[in-house]
Amino acid sequence: MNNSVTSGIAPPTDQGISSFNPLIVGKPHDRVDGRVKVTGAAQYSADIALPELVYGVIFDSAIAKGHILQIDTSEAQKAPGVLVSLLI
């Protein structure tokens, strides 16, 4: 079924593709970042270590719509590197 006929709205004529080049569509091309990704040399935001960087972890109920009524965080507080344990 043609949507332009059923909705009364004409389809757009300009698809917003200004740099369309029919000579490269469907043909193989070199990836600019391919070599660094394949060799493992690519650096991602997770690879960057900033001074005094702190990570956070959120735990939720493993049961759908379940509620955590009580949790003992004393062992987590004793673990090396743990700054704080919050119950929200």
JONOR-V158923 format. One record per residue. N is the residue number from 1. OMEGA is omega in radians with two decimals (none if undefined). Layout:
n=N omega=OMEGA
n=N omega=OMEGA
This chain:
n=1 omega=-3.11
n=2 omega=-3.09
n=3 omega=-3.12
n=4 omega=3.13
n=5 omega=-3.06
n=6 omega=-3.11
n=7 omega=-3.12
n=8 omega=-3.13
n=9 omega=3.13
n=10 omega=3.10
n=11 omega=-3.12
n=12 omega=3.12
n=13 omega=3.12
n=14 omega=-3.12
n=15 omega=3.08
n=16 omega=3.13
n=17 omega=-3.05
n=18 omega=-3.09
n=19 omega=-3.13
n=20 omega=3.12
n=21 omega=-3.08
n=22 omega=-3.13
n=23 omega=-3.10
n=24 omega=-3.12
n=25 omega=3.11
n=26 omega=3.13
n=27 omega=3.12
n=28 omega=3.10
n=29 omega=-3.13
n=30 omega=3.05
n=31 omega=-3.11
n=32 omega=-3.08
n=33 omega=-3.05
n=34 omega=-3.07
n=35 omega=-3.11
n=36 omega=3.10
n=37 omega=-3.11
n=38 omega=-3.12
n=39 omega=-3.13
n=40 omega=-3.12
n=41 omega=-3.13
n=42 omega=3.13
n=43 omega=3.14
n=44 omega=-3.12
n=45 omega=3.11
n=46 omega=3.14
n=47 omega=-3.06
n=48 omega=3.10
n=49 omega=3.12
n=50 omega=3.11
n=51 omega=3.12
n=52 omega=3.11
n=53 omega=-3.13
n=54 omega=3.10
n=55 omega=3.08
n=56 omega=3.12
n=57 omega=3.11
n=58 omega=3.07
n=59 omega=3.14
n=60 omega=3.12
n=61 omega=3.11
n=62 omega=-3.14
n=63 omega=-3.14
n=64 omega=-3.13
n=65 omega=3.10
n=66 omega=3.14
n=67 omega=3.05
n=68 omega=-3.09
n=69 omega=-3.08
n=70 omega=3.11
n=71 omega=-3.14
n=72 omega=-3.10
n=73 omega=-3.08
n=74 omega=3.12
n=75 omega=3.11
n=76 omega=3.13
n=77 omega=-3.12
n=78 omega=-3.08
n=79 omega=-3.13
n=80 omega=3.10
n=81 omega=3.14
n=82 omega=-3.14
n=83 omega=-3.09
n=84 omega=3.06
n=85 omega=-3.08
n=86 omega=3.00
n=87 omega=-3.08
n=88 omega=none
